[in-house]
Amino acid sequence: MLTLLAKLFHALNSDSSVRQIALAIAFGFVFALAPLFTLQNVVILFIVLLIRVHLGSFILAAGFFSGVSYLISPLIVNLGEYLLTHDSLQGVFSSLYQIGLFKLAHWHHTYTLGALVLGVIFAVPVYFIAKALIEKYRVHIKAFFEKFRVVQALKASKFYRLYLSLSGNNNSIGAGL
């Protein structure tokens, strides 16, 4: 876990694209909402491995948002139940249930459908919020925190040495946390 956190700080402080990190966080959000072994998560994992996103950020976001999904699971179930039982959508879901891919994806389950819809709806806002936060971190927060004695003490710790070894920078002059 310490290594993943160090890799995330390395990504935040490096020249890695803000878009790559924010996209990894958005994919981690959608991945974490759904149950682990679903077709949509296999597709998301395939896309994450296929395109260029920061894997450490994806894993940390998936871990963080899985805790969030536990907290909002009643909302996810209610959304899925509403969609599956809505009168105007009954015909659509009845015809989709006849397709094997629909059964394989388990979108006839309230939690899985609710997680997919909620994930798709909020993936774009999560991307833009993460992008804005990373940009603000790089411009304002990073320089502000380097002045604190706690950060200077952290730079003397094992965590910072691990961070430096991952970044490939062995001298501490000019290296920021």
Summary of the structure (lengths in Angstrom):
residues: 177
radius of gyration: 20.1
end to end distance: 17.4
largest distance: 65.4
contacts: 499
relative contact order: 0.15
helix: 79%
strand: 0%
